[in-house]
Each structure stands twice: as C-alpha cells, then as structure tokens.
C-alpha cells in the first residue's frame, strides 16, 4: 500500500500526481516554516527547496519541529533534508544554507519554482521575495509575526491589505502599498501581543527575544502548507 493512499483518497490520484510534479521553496525553517515543510512533505509535494542559514539552538526545542536535544548545533537545512527524505525518499530536496537577501536571491531563483513560502523575519527579505515572485509569476504566501501570541484560533489567511493588529503586517502593508504591490496572501494573527513575563537572559542581541509557544507557529505553518497544496492543484 502506498503511504500516500489516505491523501489520494482526499484529493484524488490526479491531484496527488500534480503535487509530485511541483516544486515549492520554503525560505525560513523556524517554527512556522518548519511545520510548512512537514505538511508539504507529507502531502507528497515532489520538490522542496529549503533555505535557511541558522543552526539548531536549544531555545528552538520548545516550538521547532526539527529541534531536539540530539541535534543542537546542526544545520537546519540539512536536518530538514534528512527528515523530508525519511518521509518521502523520492522527494527532490535541495538544501540552500543561506540567509535570503536581494544580494543572494540568484542562489534561489536559479531553480525552477512553482510556489514560494516566505517564513523569514526580516522586512527586506520579505519584500524582495514578494517582488521577485510577482515579477516571475510565481505564487507566494507570506508569514507575519507569531511571537508573543498564545491563541491559535486567532490565526487567519487573508490578503495583506486586510490584516490588522500584527505589527509586522502593518509594516508590510506600508511597504507593499508603497511599491504598488497588491494581492499578497499572508497568514497572520488577530490576537493582541502579550507582554513576556521576563527577558531572555541568553539573548545577546539589543532586540529582545519574543516569547513563543509550540501551538501557535505550528498552526500557522500547517495552515500555510494546506494553502499551498490547494493552490498547486488549482
């Protein structure tokens, strides 16, 4: 029996075949992006391009699917490549160990891509990914902020112009509008941000670390994965 049988029952064998022939790039393999990769891999998407430069840290264990006490310090892209292939050995997996920025974009766009998942944190990278996707007629969905959130029932997928509450979404509304970019699907949370009980003593950055839990970014990532699968089959 094929491991895809239950998925084929839901989307049909033609739908499953369509997914086998598609390639999705996931940029950012944190709490949101990692769960998107898992969803796409288990859905039978045939090609995955995984982009991140981070290594797994102990602070990732509370929410990032790939992180365990056994692989702290290892490359996120390589660990995800191994996990995807353990799910679907026939998946065409490309691991690109880099931070996506305008100056590194050619390392991504030298590949054939059917859909892009933006799960990065920096506005510069997010805006450039959206601009490039629009210019190249590639589908894209962008993740907004999920730090300092507790309620997964407040997560929505909508157009960037219809977002509210989220600070990152506010910045992205401004940046996309300034550039005349329209119709950008995003996943965001309508929940007001909570105030962390205390600061992360291990954070050396001048920017404070957000509080985070396992059940919010995971839901956002799975929702993004489901959205991508549906769009690939249209």
Backbone torsions as a table, in degrees:
resi	resn	phi	psi	omega
1	UNK	NA	135.0	178.4
2	UNK	-69.6	140.1	177.2
3	UNK	-65.4	-14.4	-179.3
4	UNK	-91.3	2.6	-170.1
5	UNK	-57.1	-42.0	-178.3
6	UNK	-67.5	-36.1	176.3
7	UNK	-67.3	-42.5	179.0
8	UNK	-62.0	-34.0	176.7
9	UNK	-62.6	-31.5	-177.2
10	UNK	-85.9	-39.2	-173.8
11	UNK	-113.3	-4.2	-179.4
12	UNK	86.8	155.8	-179.9
13	UNK	-67.7	-32.9	177.2
14	UNK	-66.5	-39.9	177.3
15	UNK	-62.7	-43.0	178.9
16	UNK	-63.5	-38.7	178.3
17	UNK	-65.8	-38.5	176.6
18	UNK	-59.2	-45.6	-179.4
19	UNK	-63.2	-36.4	179.3
20	UNK	-59.2	-30.2	-175.3
21	UNK	-94.9	6.6	-178.2
22	UNK	-105.0	154.1	176.8
23	UNK	-126.3	127.5	180.0
24	UNK	-117.6	134.1	174.6
25	UNK	-100.6	126.4	176.4
26	UNK	-111.9	115.5	-177.5
27	UNK	-106.3	113.5	-174.8
28	UNK	101.6	112.2	-173.5
29	UNK	-114.7	41.6	178.0
30	UNK	-86.9	-147.7	-177.1
31	UNK	-61.7	-38.7	179.1
32	UNK	-81.5	-56.0	-175.7
33	UNK	-61.0	-36.6	-180.0
34	UNK	-63.7	-42.6	178.8
35	UNK	-69.1	-27.6	173.8
36	UNK	-67.2	-43.9	177.4
37	UNK	-57.8	-46.4	-179.7
38	UNK	-58.6	-44.6	-180.0
39	UNK	-63.3	-44.2	-179.5
40	UNK	-66.7	-41.2	179.9
41	UNK	-63.1	-46.1	-178.0
42	UNK	-74.2	-15.1	175.3
43	UNK	-84.3	-10.9	178.1
44	UNK	91.1	19.1	174.5
45	UNK	-62.3	128.7	-169.1
46	UNK	-77.4	-23.8	-178.6
47	UNK	-134.4	130.3	178.1
48	UNK	-130.5	129.1	174.3
49	UNK	-110.1	117.7	-172.9
50	UNK	-109.5	121.3	-172.7
51	UNK	-123.7	121.2	175.0
52	UNK	-173.1	153.4	177.3
53	UNK	-114.3	-6.7	-176.2
54	UNK	-72.4	156.0	166.9
55	UNK	-102.9	161.2	-179.0
56	UNK	-74.1	130.2	178.7
57	UNK	-114.9	162.8	-179.0
58	UNK	-60.6	-32.9	-179.1
59	UNK	-71.9	-10.1	177.1
60	UNK	-80.0	-18.9	-169.0
61	UNK	-63.0	-29.8	-175.2
62	UNK	-71.4	-13.6	-174.0
63	UNK	-147.3	-16.6	-175.4
64	UNK	-96.2	124.4	-170.7
65	UNK	-57.3	-35.1	-175.3
66	UNK	-80.2	-18.8	-170.3
67	UNK	-83.2	128.4	174.1
68	UNK	-138.1	172.8	177.3
69	UNK	-67.5	-15.6	-175.2
70	UNK	-89.4	-16.4	-176.6
71	UNK	-123.0	19.2	175.4
72	UNK	-58.0	132.9	-179.8
73	UNK	94.8	-10.7	-179.2
74	UNK	-88.9	159.4	-178.5
75	UNK	-65.4	129.8	177.7
76	UNK	-63.4	-41.4	-177.9
77	UNK	-64.7	-42.2	-178.6
78	UNK	-70.1	-39.0	177.9
79	UNK	-65.8	-38.6	177.7
80	UNK	-70.0	-36.6	177.2
81	UNK	-60.5	-44.5	178.9
82	UNK	-62.7	-41.4	-178.6
83	UNK	-66.6	-44.4	179.6
84	UNK	-59.5	-45.5	-179.0
85	UNK	-68.3	-24.8	175.3
86	UNK	-74.6	-22.0	175.8
87	UNK	-85.6	-49.3	-178.1
88	UNK	-135.1	92.7	-177.6
89	UNK	-59.9	-17.8	-178.7
90	UNK	-91.4	-2.8	-179.1
91	UNK	-67.7	138.9	177.1
92	UNK	-87.6	97.4	-174.1
93	UNK	-105.9	127.1	174.9
94	UNK	-117.9	121.6	178.5
95	UNK	-102.1	121.5	179.6
96	UNK	-117.3	109.5	-176.3
97	UNK	-89.1	90.9	179.6
98	UNK	-161.4	158.0	167.4
99	UNK	-87.1	127.5	179.6
100	UNK	-74.2	128.5	174.6
101	UNK	-148.6	165.2	179.0
102	UNK	-52.6	-35.3	-177.8
103	UNK	-77.9	-12.2	178.1
104	UNK	-110.6	3.3	-172.5
105	UNK	-60.9	-29.6	-177.6
106	UNK	-63.6	-25.6	178.1
107	UNK	-69.7	-20.9	175.7
108	UNK	-92.6	-48.4	-170.5
109	UNK	-83.0	6.6	168.7
110	UNK	-78.5	-7.4	177.9
111	UNK	-99.9	154.0	173.2
112	UNK	-79.8	125.1	-174.4
113	UNK	-130.6	133.6	177.0
114	UNK	-95.2	-27.6	-178.3
115	UNK	-156.3	148.1	-179.5
116	UNK	-119.5	134.4	171.4
117	UNK	-110.4	115.2	178.3
118	UNK	-94.3	108.5	177.3
119	UNK	-126.3	34.8	178.9
120	UNK	-93.4	169.0	-174.6
121	UNK	-99.8	-24.5	-171.0
122	UNK	-89.7	137.6	-177.9
123	UNK	-63.2	-41.1	-179.6
124	UNK	-56.8	-45.9	-179.9
125	UNK	-67.3	-41.7	-177.8
126	UNK	-63.7	-45.7	-179.0
127	UNK	-64.1	-42.5	-179.2
128	UNK	-66.2	-40.5	177.4
129	UNK	-59.8	-43.4	179.9
130	UNK	-65.5	-44.5	178.6
131	UNK	-60.5	-45.0	-179.1
132	UNK	-66.3	-40.6	178.8
133	UNK	-62.1	-43.4	179.7
134	UNK	-64.5	-43.9	-178.0
135	UNK	-65.6	-31.1	-176.2
136	UNK	-100.1	4.3	179.5
137	UNK	58.5	44.4	177.2
138	UNK	-109.7	135.4	177.0
139	UNK	-65.3	149.6	-179.7
140	UNK	-150.2	147.8	167.5
141	UNK	-133.6	140.7	-172.5
142	UNK	-119.6	137.4	179.0
143	UNK	-91.9	135.2	174.4
144	UNK	-94.3	-158.0	-172.7
145	UNK	-88.3	136.6	179.1
146	UNK	-128.6	12.5	171.5
147	UNK	-77.6	154.2	180.0
148	UNK	58.1	38.2	178.3
149	UNK	-128.6	148.7	-178.0
150	UNK	-129.5	-16.5	-170.5
151	UNK	-109.7	102.4	-179.3
152	UNK	-68.7	-17.6	179.9
153	UNK	-73.0	-8.7	179.6
154	UNK	-95.7	4.4	-178.2
155	UNK	-83.1	134.7	-177.7
156	UNK	-135.7	154.8	167.2
157	UNK	-112.1	124.8	-178.5
158	UNK	-157.0	-179.0	175.2
159	UNK	-75.8	147.8	-178.3
160	UNK	-55.0	-32.5	-177.9
161	UNK	-68.8	-16.6	-176.4
162	UNK	-105.0	10.7	-179.8
163	UNK	-80.3	162.0	178.3
164	UNK	-153.1	169.2	173.7
165	UNK	68.8	-55.7	-173.5
166	UNK	-62.0	126.7	-178.1
167	UNK	-68.2	-41.0	178.2
168	UNK	-63.3	-40.5	178.4
169	UNK	-62.5	-35.6	177.9
170	UNK	-62.3	-44.7	178.4
171	UNK	-64.0	-42.7	-178.4
172	UNK	-69.0	-33.4	174.3
173	UNK	-60.3	-44.5	-179.7
174	UNK	-64.1	-47.0	-175.7
175	UNK	-67.6	-39.9	179.5
176	UNK	-71.2	-40.4	178.5
177	UNK	-63.2	-40.6	179.4
178	UNK	-60.0	-32.1	-177.8
179	UNK	-95.3	2.9	179.9
180	UNK	70.9	24.1	-180.0
181	UNK	-90.2	127.9	-180.0
182	UNK	-125.1	167.3	175.3
183	UNK	56.1	65.9	175.4
184	UNK	-115.3	108.7	177.6
185	UNK	-72.3	137.2	-180.0
186	UNK	-137.9	157.0	169.1
187	UNK	-108.4	131.0	-177.0
188	UNK	-149.1	170.7	179.0
189	UNK	-115.9	133.3	176.4
190	UNK	-82.9	-2.5	-177.5
191	UNK	-74.3	137.6	173.4
192	UNK	-68.4	142.2	-177.3
193	UNK	-67.2	143.3	175.3
194	UNK	-87.3	163.5	174.5
195	UNK	-98.8	121.4	179.1
196	UNK	-56.1	146.8	-179.1
197	UNK	-68.9	-28.5	178.4
198	UNK	-160.9	166.2	-178.7
199	UNK	-83.4	153.6	176.9
200	UNK	-75.6	112.0	-177.1
201	UNK	-68.2	-20.5	-177.4
202	UNK	-91.5	0.1	-178.3
203	UNK	-86.8	114.5	179.9
204	UNK	-86.8	-9.0	-178.0
205	UNK	-76.3	146.8	175.9
206	UNK	-66.1	-19.8	177.5
207	UNK	-87.3	124.0	-177.2
208	UNK	-65.9	144.5	177.6
209	UNK	-72.4	138.2	175.3
210	UNK	-76.9	152.7	170.4
211	UNK	-71.7	150.4	-179.3
212	UNK	-152.9	153.3	-179.8
213	UNK	-132.8	169.8	-175.1
214	UNK	-76.4	-27.2	-167.6
215	UNK	-94.0	-2.1	178.4
216	UNK	-97.6	-58.8	178.4
217	UNK	-60.7	-31.5	179.2
218	UNK	-63.6	-44.9	178.6
219	UNK	-62.9	-43.2	178.9
220	UNK	-60.8	-43.1	-179.1
221	UNK	-66.0	-41.5	178.4
222	UNK	-65.9	-39.4	176.7
223	UNK	-61.5	-40.9	177.9
224	UNK	-63.7	-42.5	179.2
225	UNK	-60.9	-44.3	177.8
226	UNK	-62.7	-39.4	177.3
227	UNK	-61.3	-45.3	-178.4
228	UNK	-63.3	-44.8	179.8
229	UNK	-57.9	-46.0	179.9
230	UNK	-62.5	-40.3	-179.8
231	UNK	-68.5	-36.6	179.6
232	UNK	-65.1	-28.0	-177.3
233	UNK	-90.0	-7.2	-179.4
234	UNK	-69.8	NA	NA
